[in-house]
Amino acid sequence: MADQAELVFVRNYIKALASTPVKYPNDYQQPPQNSLKKVPVLQVPLPPVPERKAESSTPAATSLNITVKSLKPAASFSLSVQSTDTISDIKTQLATQPRAPPADAQRLLLKGKALADTKLLKEYSIKDGDTVNLILKPGFSWDPSSSNASSPPTLAPSAAMQAPSQKFPSASTDDIPKLSTGGHRHGRTPSIVLSPSPSQVSLDPDEKIADINLTLDTSSIPTASSSPGTKSTYQTSLAEPGFWDRLYSFLRTEFTNDGDALLAFEDFLRAAKGNLTANEIAKIRDHVGVVGMSGT
C-alpha cells in the first residue's frame, strides 16, 4: 500500500510540474545541441553564359533613288539619298537643285502625311524609286521656270525710295530760347525748315531745290529774366505757405460748405504744382492743415 501511495504522489507531482509554465530569463540561450543544423548548399554546376553577338554601332545605310514631285506648280526632281539621312538633310539637298525652292519653304508629304524634319528616311516606308510629294508653305511664291526661284522674294524699291536722299538742316541750340520755370527748362523752336518730300524731289541734278520756311510766332513765349537757378517773384509768392493759408481762409468765407472750399483749394494747388517742388507742397499742407491724397 505504501508503494502505491508513493506512485500516486509522484504522478500527481509530475502533472503539476507539467502544467506549470516555463519562464526563460532575458539572457537565455538555447543549447547548441537543440539548435537546427544549417542546410547544406548543393554545389550544382551551371552552364556558362552564352556570349552576346557583336552588333554594329551604326546601322547599314542603303542608297535610294527617290523622286520629289510638285503638282502646283508642276515640277519634278530626282535625288539620290541614303536611308539614314534625315528629312531636313533631304530638303537641303533638294534646295541645291536648279530651280528648286529653298529648304525653309518646303513641305514633304508621303501618302498625304507630312514628314518630320528630325526623323530618318528609313523610319518611313519609302523604297527605291518611290515618289515624295512637295508642297510649299503658305505665303511663299515659287516659279520653277524662273532661274532664281530658289531665292526668297524681295520687294522692289519704289521710285520715291530710289530718289537721292536730302540732308535736313539741323537747328542750332544757341538760337532756341529757354524758359526757366521752377528749375525746369523748356526749349522752344522759333523756326523750322522743311525739305521737300521724296516724292516731290526733281530728278534733274541741275535744278535747285528751294527750302520751305515755316516761321512760328514766339512773341507770346516768356523769356527768362534771370539765371536758371533763381526764382521769379511769382514763384516766390506761390512757395510761401502764408499765401495758401490766406487763400484757404478766403475760400471758406466764399463757400458755405467746407467741402466745396476744400475742393476749390485742391484745384488751385493742383494747378500750381508745376511751379512748386515736392518739399514746398509738403510745407504748404503742413502749414494750412490740408492733407492731400497719398500725402501729396
C-alpha positions as YAML, in Angstrom:
chain: A
units: angstrom
residues:
- id: 1
  name: MET
  ca: [0.00, 0.00, 0.00]
- id: 2
  name: ALA
  ca: [2.82, 2.37, 0.74]
- id: 3
  name: ASP
  ca: [4.35, 1.79, -2.69]
- id: 4
  name: GLN
  ca: [1.08, 2.59, -4.42]
- id: 5
  name: ALA
  ca: [0.65, 5.75, -2.41]
- id: 6
  name: GLU
  ca: [4.14, 6.95, -3.36]
- id: 7
  name: LEU
  ca: [3.46, 6.14, -7.01]
- id: 8
  name: VAL
  ca: [0.25, 8.17, -6.95]
- id: 9
  name: PHE
  ca: [2.12, 11.06, -5.33]
- id: 10
  name: VAL
  ca: [4.85, 11.01, -7.96]
- id: 11
  name: ARG
  ca: [2.32, 11.03, -10.78]
- id: 12
  name: ASN
  ca: [0.42, 13.97, -9.33]
- id: 13
  name: TYR
  ca: [3.67, 15.85, -8.78]
- id: 14
  name: ILE
  ca: [4.75, 15.29, -12.38]
- id: 15
  name: LYS
  ca: [1.37, 16.52, -13.66]
- id: 16
  name: ALA
  ca: [1.68, 19.64, -11.51]
- id: 17
  name: LEU
  ca: [5.13, 20.36, -12.91]
- id: 18
  name: ALA
  ca: [3.95, 19.83, -16.48]
- id: 19
  name: SER
  ca: [1.11, 22.33, -16.04]
- id: 20
  name: THR
  ca: [3.45, 25.00, -14.67]
- id: 21
  name: PRO
  ca: [4.54, 27.47, -17.44]
- id: 22
  name: VAL
  ca: [8.22, 27.69, -18.22]
- id: 23
  name: LYS
  ca: [9.80, 31.12, -17.88]
- id: 24
  name: TYR
  ca: [13.15, 31.86, -19.54]
- id: 25
  name: PRO
  ca: [15.45, 34.67, -18.43]
- id: 26
  name: ASN
  ca: [16.35, 37.51, -20.75]
- id: 27
  name: ASP
  ca: [19.86, 36.16, -21.38]
- id: 28
  name: TYR
  ca: [18.67, 32.63, -22.11]
- id: 29
  name: GLN
  ca: [20.45, 30.87, -24.96]
- id: 30
  name: GLN
  ca: [19.34, 27.64, -26.47]
- id: 31
  name: PRO
  ca: [21.80, 24.76, -26.11]
- id: 32
  name: PRO
  ca: [23.76, 24.08, -29.27]
- id: 33
  name: GLN
  ca: [22.53, 20.51, -29.47]
- id: 34
  name: ASN
  ca: [18.94, 21.72, -29.63]
- id: 35
  name: SER
  ca: [19.59, 24.19, -32.47]
- id: 36
  name: LEU
  ca: [18.71, 23.30, -36.02]
- id: 37
  name: LYS
  ca: [21.57, 22.37, -38.25]
- id: 38
  name: LYS
  ca: [22.28, 24.53, -41.29]
- id: 39
  name: VAL
  ca: [21.01, 23.28, -44.59]
- id: 40
  name: PRO
  ca: [23.99, 22.49, -46.79]
- id: 41
  name: VAL
  ca: [24.21, 24.33, -50.14]
- id: 42
  name: LEU
  ca: [24.50, 21.98, -53.03]
- id: 43
  name: GLN
  ca: [27.24, 22.93, -55.49]
- id: 44
  name: VAL
  ca: [25.27, 22.40, -58.66]
- id: 45
  name: PRO
  ca: [27.33, 23.21, -61.77]
- id: 46
  name: LEU
  ca: [25.72, 25.83, -64.02]
- id: 47
  name: PRO
  ca: [26.21, 26.13, -67.77]
- id: 48
  name: PRO
  ca: [28.28, 29.13, -68.94]
- id: 49
  name: VAL
  ca: [26.50, 32.32, -70.02]
- id: 50
  name: PRO
  ca: [26.21, 32.45, -73.81]
- id: 51
  name: GLU
  ca: [28.29, 35.16, -75.43]
- id: 52
  name: ARG
  ca: [26.44, 38.12, -76.90]
- id: 53
  name: LYS
  ca: [26.84, 38.57, -80.58]
- id: 54
  name: ALA
  ca: [28.66, 41.73, -81.56]
- id: 55
  name: GLU
  ca: [26.34, 44.30, -83.09]
- id: 56
  name: SER
  ca: [27.47, 47.12, -85.30]
- id: 57
  name: SER
  ca: [27.12, 50.54, -83.64]
- id: 58
  name: THR
  ca: [25.87, 52.21, -86.82]
- id: 59
  name: PRO
  ca: [23.16, 50.67, -88.98]
- id: 60
  name: ALA
  ca: [24.00, 49.95, -92.55]
- id: 61
  name: ALA
  ca: [22.94, 52.74, -94.89]
- id: 62
  name: THR
  ca: [21.06, 51.93, -98.08]
- id: 63
  name: SER
  ca: [21.21, 54.11, -101.17]
- id: 64
  name: LEU
  ca: [17.82, 55.09, -102.55]
- id: 65
  name: ASN
  ca: [16.72, 56.98, -105.63]
- id: 66
  name: ILE
  ca: [13.55, 58.93, -104.97]
- id: 67
  name: THR
  ca: [11.53, 61.44, -106.97]
- id: 68
  name: VAL
  ca: [10.27, 64.66, -105.40]
- id: 69
  name: LYS
  ca: [7.25, 65.89, -107.33]
- id: 70
  name: SER
  ca: [5.26, 69.10, -107.06]
- id: 71
  name: LEU
  ca: [1.78, 69.46, -108.59]
- id: 72
  name: LYS
  ca: [1.23, 73.22, -108.22]
- id: 73
  name: PRO
  ca: [3.40, 74.44, -109.82]
- id: 74
  name: ALA
  ca: [4.37, 71.35, -111.79]
- id: 75
  name: ALA
  ca: [7.97, 70.30, -111.14]
- id: 76
  name: SER
  ca: [9.91, 67.08, -110.57]
- id: 77
  name: PHE
  ca: [13.35, 66.42, -109.07]
- id: 78
  name: SER
  ca: [15.37, 63.19, -108.81]
- id: 79
  name: LEU
  ca: [17.51, 62.70, -105.72]
- id: 80
  name: SER
  ca: [20.00, 60.03, -104.65]
- id: 81
  name: VAL
  ca: [19.75, 59.77, -100.85]
- id: 82
  name: GLN
  ca: [20.69, 57.42, -98.02]
- id: 83
  name: SER
  ca: [18.22, 55.66, -95.77]
- id: 84
  name: THR
  ca: [19.97, 57.17, -92.73]
- id: 85
  name: ASP
  ca: [19.51, 60.76, -93.97]
- id: 86
  name: THR
  ca: [17.11, 62.97, -92.08]
- id: 87
  name: ILE
  ca: [14.20, 64.70, -93.78]
- id: 88
  name: SER
  ca: [15.91, 68.02, -93.09]
- id: 89
  name: ASP
  ca: [19.03, 66.84, -94.96]
- id: 90
  name: ILE
  ca: [16.87, 65.81, -97.92]
- id: 91
  name: LYS
  ca: [15.26, 69.25, -98.01]
- id: 92
  name: THR
  ca: [18.70, 70.86, -98.02]
- id: 93
  name: GLN
  ca: [19.82, 68.57, -100.84]
- id: 94
  name: LEU
  ca: [16.69, 69.40, -102.80]
- id: 95
  name: ALA
  ca: [17.30, 73.14, -102.36]
- id: 96
  name: THR
  ca: [20.65, 72.77, -104.16]
- id: 97
  name: GLN
  ca: [18.90, 71.56, -107.31]
- id: 98
  name: PRO
  ca: [18.36, 74.10, -110.12]
- id: 99
  name: ARG
  ca: [15.02, 75.96, -109.96]
- id: 100
  name: ALA
  ca: [14.17, 74.31, -106.61]
- id: 101
  name: PRO
  ca: [12.55, 76.18, -103.70]
- id: 102
  name: PRO
  ca: [14.57, 76.91, -100.52]
- id: 103
  name: ALA
  ca: [14.61, 74.37, -97.72]
- id: 104
  name: ASP
  ca: [12.65, 76.50, -95.25]
- id: 105
  name: ALA
  ca: [9.74, 76.77, -97.70]
- id: 106
  name: GLN
  ca: [9.45, 73.04, -98.42]
- id: 107
  name: ARG
  ca: [6.97, 70.53, -97.00]
- id: 108
  name: LEU
  ca: [7.43, 66.88, -97.96]
- id: 109
  name: LEU
  ca: [4.44, 64.53, -97.91]
- id: 110
  name: LEU
  ca: [4.15, 60.76, -98.29]
- id: 111
  name: LYS
  ca: [0.63, 59.50, -98.99]
- id: 112
  name: GLY
  ca: [-0.79, 62.72, -97.55]
- id: 113
  name: LYS
  ca: [1.24, 62.52, -94.32]
- id: 114
  name: ALA
  ca: [3.84, 65.20, -93.56]
- id: 115
  name: LEU
  ca: [7.42, 64.03, -92.97]
- id: 116
  name: ALA
  ca: [9.06, 65.36, -89.80]
- id: 117
  name: ASP
  ca: [12.42, 67.08, -90.26]
- id: 118
  name: THR
  ca: [14.10, 65.27, -87.35]
- id: 119
  name: LYS
  ca: [13.20, 61.73, -88.43]
- id: 120
  name: LEU
  ca: [15.28, 59.46, -90.64]
- id: 121
  name: LEU
  ca: [14.19, 58.40, -94.08]
- id: 122
  name: LYS
  ca: [14.22, 54.74, -93.10]
- id: 123
  name: GLU
  ca: [11.59, 55.40, -90.42]
- id: 124
  name: TYR
  ca: [9.07, 55.83, -93.22]
- id: 125
  name: SER
  ca: [8.01, 53.15, -95.68]
- id: 126
  name: ILE
  ca: [9.99, 54.64, -98.56]
- id: 127
  name: LYS
  ca: [11.58, 52.27, -101.04]
- id: 128
  name: ASP
  ca: [13.84, 52.75, -104.00]
- id: 129
  name: GLY
  ca: [12.04, 54.56, -106.82]
- id: 130
  name: ASP
  ca: [9.19, 55.95, -104.67]
- id: 131
  name: THR
  ca: [7.73, 59.42, -105.19]
- id: 132
  name: VAL
  ca: [7.51, 62.03, -102.43]
- id: 133
  name: ASN
  ca: [5.10, 64.94, -102.85]
- id: 134
  name: LEU
  ca: [6.32, 68.52, -102.44]
- id: 135
  name: ILE
  ca: [4.18, 71.47, -101.40]
- id: 136
  name: LEU
  ca: [5.13, 74.99, -100.34]
- id: 137
  name: LYS
  ca: [4.43, 76.66, -97.03]
- id: 138
  name: PRO
  ca: [1.78, 79.42, -97.07]
- id: 139
  name: GLY
  ca: [2.99, 82.86, -98.04]
- id: 140
  name: PHE
  ca: [5.74, 81.73, -100.41]
- id: 141
  name: SER
  ca: [5.53, 82.05, -104.19]
- id: 142
  name: TRP
  ca: [7.65, 79.82, -106.41]
- id: 143
  name: ASP
  ca: [8.05, 79.67, -110.17]
- id: 144
  name: PRO
  ca: [10.07, 76.63, -111.39]
- id: 145
  name: SER
  ca: [10.56, 78.25, -114.80]
- id: 146
  name: SER
  ca: [12.50, 81.13, -113.25]
- id: 147
  name: SER
  ca: [16.24, 80.74, -112.75]
- id: 148
  name: ASN
  ca: [16.22, 82.44, -109.34]
- id: 149
  name: ALA
  ca: [13.27, 80.54, -107.95]
- id: 150
  name: SER
  ca: [15.28, 79.24, -105.01]
- id: 151
  name: SER
  ca: [15.89, 82.72, -103.62]
- id: 152
  name: PRO
  ca: [13.27, 84.25, -101.30]
- id: 153
  name: PRO
  ca: [11.10, 87.02, -102.77]
- id: 154
  name: THR
  ca: [12.25, 90.58, -102.24]
- id: 155
  name: LEU
  ca: [10.30, 93.79, -102.51]
- id: 156
  name: ALA
  ca: [11.36, 96.13, -105.30]
- id: 157
  name: PRO
  ca: [12.08, 99.66, -104.04]
- id: 158
  name: SER
  ca: [9.63, 102.28, -105.19]
- id: 159
  name: ALA
  ca: [10.57, 105.28, -107.27]
- id: 160
  name: ALA
  ca: [10.25, 107.52, -104.25]
- id: 161
  name: MET
  ca: [12.78, 105.46, -102.32]
- id: 162
  name: GLN
  ca: [15.21, 105.48, -105.25]
- id: 163
  name: ALA
  ca: [15.36, 109.30, -105.29]
- id: 164
  name: PRO
  ca: [18.55, 110.85, -103.89]
- id: 165
  name: SER
  ca: [18.31, 111.47, -100.18]
- id: 166
  name: GLN
  ca: [18.31, 115.06, -98.95]
- id: 167
  name: LYS
  ca: [20.09, 116.18, -95.84]
- id: 168
  name: PHE
  ca: [17.88, 118.03, -93.43]
- id: 169
  name: PRO
  ca: [19.49, 121.06, -91.79]
- id: 170
  name: SER
  ca: [19.98, 120.73, -88.08]
- id: 171
  name: ALA
  ca: [18.81, 123.60, -85.92]
- id: 172
  name: SER
  ca: [21.39, 125.18, -83.67]
- id: 173
  name: THR
  ca: [20.62, 125.04, -79.96]
- id: 174
  name: ASP
  ca: [22.04, 128.53, -79.48]
- id: 175
  name: ASP
  ca: [19.05, 130.06, -81.35]
- id: 176
  name: ILE
  ca: [16.48, 128.36, -79.10]
- id: 177
  name: PRO
  ca: [15.33, 130.49, -76.13]
- id: 178
  name: LYS
  ca: [14.99, 128.68, -72.84]
- id: 179
  name: LEU
  ca: [12.24, 129.30, -70.28]
- id: 180
  name: SER
  ca: [13.14, 128.82, -66.62]
- id: 181
  name: THR
  ca: [10.15, 127.79, -64.50]
- id: 182
  name: GLY
  ca: [10.88, 126.31, -61.11]
- id: 183
  name: GLY
  ca: [14.14, 124.74, -62.21]
- id: 184
  name: HIS
  ca: [12.57, 123.15, -65.35]
- id: 185
  name: ARG
  ca: [13.98, 124.20, -68.71]
- id: 186
  name: HIS
  ca: [11.75, 124.15, -71.76]
- id: 187
  name: GLY
  ca: [13.05, 124.61, -75.30]
- id: 188
  name: ARG
  ca: [11.11, 126.46, -77.97]
- id: 189
  name: THR
  ca: [11.89, 126.25, -81.67]
- id: 190
  name: PRO
  ca: [11.31, 129.66, -83.29]
- id: 191
  name: SER
  ca: [11.54, 128.40, -86.88]
- id: 192
  name: ILE
  ca: [11.53, 125.10, -88.71]
- id: 193
  name: VAL
  ca: [12.89, 124.43, -92.19]
- id: 194
  name: LEU
  ca: [11.07, 121.68, -94.06]
- id: 195
  name: SER
  ca: [12.69, 119.96, -97.00]
- id: 196
  name: PRO
  ca: [10.51, 118.74, -99.87]
- id: 197
  name: SER
  ca: [9.15, 115.22, -99.59]
- id: 198
  name: PRO
  ca: [10.95, 112.48, -101.57]
- id: 199
  name: SER
  ca: [8.01, 112.28, -103.99]
- id: 200
  name: GLN
  ca: [8.50, 115.96, -104.91]
- id: 201
  name: VAL
  ca: [12.26, 115.75, -105.48]
- id: 202
  name: SER
  ca: [13.18, 116.54, -109.07]
- id: 203
  name: LEU
  ca: [15.36, 114.04, -110.85]
- id: 204
  name: ASP
  ca: [17.13, 116.85, -112.72]
- id: 205
  name: PRO
  ca: [20.51, 117.41, -110.98]
- id: 206
  name: ASP
  ca: [20.82, 120.96, -112.38]
- id: 207
  name: GLU
  ca: [17.57, 122.15, -110.84]
- id: 208
  name: LYS
  ca: [17.97, 123.84, -107.46]
- id: 209
  name: ILE
  ca: [15.63, 122.75, -104.70]
- id: 210
  name: ALA
  ca: [14.19, 125.56, -102.59]
- id: 211
  name: ASP
  ca: [13.57, 125.02, -98.89]
- id: 212
  name: ILE
  ca: [10.19, 125.75, -97.35]
- id: 213
  name: ASN
  ca: [10.46, 128.09, -94.35]
- id: 214
  name: LEU
  ca: [7.92, 127.68, -91.59]
- id: 215
  name: THR
  ca: [8.07, 130.56, -89.09]
- id: 216
  name: LEU
  ca: [6.43, 130.34, -85.69]
- id: 217
  name: ASP
  ca: [5.24, 133.34, -83.67]
- id: 218
  name: THR
  ca: [7.29, 133.33, -80.45]
- id: 219
  name: SER
  ca: [6.21, 136.73, -79.16]
- id: 220
  name: SER
  ca: [3.88, 135.17, -76.57]
- id: 221
  name: ILE
  ca: [6.59, 132.90, -75.15]
- id: 222
  name: PRO
  ca: [8.02, 134.37, -71.93]
- id: 223
  name: THR
  ca: [11.77, 134.61, -71.68]
- id: 224
  name: ALA
  ca: [13.89, 134.02, -68.63]
- id: 225
  name: SER
  ca: [14.77, 137.26, -66.87]
- id: 226
  name: SER
  ca: [17.24, 135.66, -64.51]
- id: 227
  name: SER
  ca: [19.58, 132.71, -64.33]
- id: 228
  name: PRO
  ca: [18.10, 129.16, -64.30]
- id: 229
  name: GLY
  ca: [18.87, 128.69, -60.61]
- id: 230
  name: THR
  ca: [16.84, 131.70, -59.36]
- id: 231
  name: LYS
  ca: [13.06, 132.09, -58.93]
- id: 232
  name: SER
  ca: [10.77, 134.84, -60.06]
- id: 233
  name: THR
  ca: [8.55, 136.83, -57.72]
- id: 234
  name: TYR
  ca: [5.57, 134.78, -58.89]
- id: 235
  name: GLN
  ca: [7.20, 131.52, -57.85]
- id: 236
  name: THR
  ca: [8.35, 133.01, -54.58]
- id: 237
  name: SER
  ca: [4.78, 134.04, -53.72]
- id: 238
  name: LEU
  ca: [3.43, 130.58, -54.64]
- id: 239
  name: ALA
  ca: [6.01, 128.85, -52.45]
- id: 240
  name: GLU
  ca: [5.04, 130.92, -49.39]
- id: 241
  name: PRO
  ca: [2.76, 128.88, -47.06]
- id: 242
  name: GLY
  ca: [1.13, 132.08, -45.77]
- id: 243
  name: PHE
  ca: [-0.24, 132.82, -49.25]
- id: 244
  name: TRP
  ca: [-2.09, 129.50, -49.30]
- id: 245
  name: ASP
  ca: [-3.29, 130.00, -45.72]
- id: 246
  name: ARG
  ca: [-4.88, 133.32, -46.69]
- id: 247
  name: LEU
  ca: [-6.31, 131.73, -49.88]
- id: 248
  name: TYR
  ca: [-7.91, 128.90, -47.90]
- id: 249
  name: SER
  ca: [-9.42, 131.38, -45.41]
- id: 250
  name: PHE
  ca: [-10.83, 133.42, -48.31]
- id: 251
  name: LEU
  ca: [-12.37, 130.31, -49.92]
- id: 252
  name: ARG
  ca: [-14.04, 129.32, -46.64]
- id: 253
  name: THR
  ca: [-15.72, 132.71, -46.49]
- id: 254
  name: GLU
  ca: [-16.92, 132.44, -50.09]
- id: 255
  name: PHE
  ca: [-18.32, 128.89, -49.85]
- id: 256
  name: THR
  ca: [-20.93, 127.99, -47.27]
- id: 257
  name: ASN
  ca: [-19.87, 124.33, -47.37]
- id: 258
  name: ASP
  ca: [-16.39, 123.46, -46.09]
- id: 259
  name: GLY
  ca: [-16.22, 120.59, -48.58]
- id: 260
  name: ASP
  ca: [-16.62, 122.99, -51.52]
- id: 261
  name: ALA
  ca: [-13.95, 125.26, -50.10]
- id: 262
  name: LEU
  ca: [-11.57, 122.32, -49.71]
- id: 263
  name: LEU
  ca: [-12.29, 121.19, -53.28]
- id: 264
  name: ALA
  ca: [-11.55, 124.68, -54.63]
- id: 265
  name: PHE
  ca: [-8.32, 124.79, -52.61]
- id: 266
  name: GLU
  ca: [-7.20, 121.46, -54.13]
- id: 267
  name: ASP
  ca: [-7.97, 122.76, -57.63]
- id: 268
  name: PHE
  ca: [-5.79, 125.84, -57.05]
- id: 269
  name: LEU
  ca: [-2.97, 123.74, -55.58]
- id: 270
  name: ARG
  ca: [-3.03, 121.19, -58.42]
- id: 271
  name: ALA
  ca: [-2.89, 124.00, -60.97]
- id: 272
  name: ALA
  ca: [0.24, 125.42, -59.29]
- id: 273
  name: LYS
  ca: [2.10, 122.12, -58.82]
- id: 274
  name: GLY
  ca: [4.11, 122.71, -61.97]
- id: 275
  name: ASN
  ca: [5.81, 125.67, -60.28]
- id: 276
  name: LEU
  ca: [6.31, 124.03, -56.87]
- id: 277
  name: THR
  ca: [8.62, 121.32, -55.63]
- id: 278
  name: ALA
  ca: [7.53, 118.36, -53.52]
- id: 279
  name: ASN
  ca: [9.17, 119.89, -50.45]
- id: 280
  name: GLU
  ca: [7.32, 123.19, -50.93]
- id: 281
  name: ILE
  ca: [3.98, 121.40, -51.34]
- id: 282
  name: ALA
  ca: [4.59, 119.46, -48.13]
- id: 283
  name: LYS
  ca: [5.35, 122.70, -46.25]
- id: 284
  name: ILE
  ca: [2.15, 124.30, -47.58]
- id: 285
  name: ARG
  ca: [-0.02, 121.36, -46.50]
- id: 286
  name: ASP
  ca: [1.60, 121.24, -43.06]
- id: 287
  name: HIS
  ca: [1.03, 124.97, -42.56]
- id: 288
  name: VAL
  ca: [-2.57, 125.07, -43.85]
- id: 289
  name: GLY
  ca: [-3.51, 121.68, -42.32]
- id: 290
  name: VAL
  ca: [-4.94, 120.17, -45.51]
- id: 291
  name: VAL
  ca: [-3.70, 116.66, -46.31]
- id: 292
  name: GLY
  ca: [-3.95, 115.51, -49.91]
- id: 293
  name: MET
  ca: [-4.38, 112.02, -51.35]
- id: 294
  name: SER
  ca: [-1.31, 109.77, -50.67]
- id: 295
  name: GLY
  ca: [0.26, 112.69, -48.80]
- id: 296
  name: THR
  ca: [0.74, 114.84, -51.93]
...
